[in-house]
């Protein structure tokens, strides 16, 4: 069963909140862009790698 991008992101953010964490405003903005098709998941990952130096 496929879930919508919106549902998938809502689950992801919800899991963070259960752990007492809150995504940054920048991350929430990228999530909204991805939901609207203005940004891809790969683009989000690339930005996070650039920002945090992950490989």
HUQUI-V808947 format. One record per pair of residues at least 24 apart in sequence whose C-alpha atoms are under 10 Angstrom apart, sorted by the first residue. I is the first residue (numbers start at 0). J is the second residue. If there is no record, write none. Layout:
# HUQUI-V808947
I;J  I;J
This chain:
# HUQUI-V808947
3;34  4;30  4;31  4;33  4;34  4;35  4;36  5;30  5;31  5;33  5;34  5;35  6;34  7;34  8;33  8;34
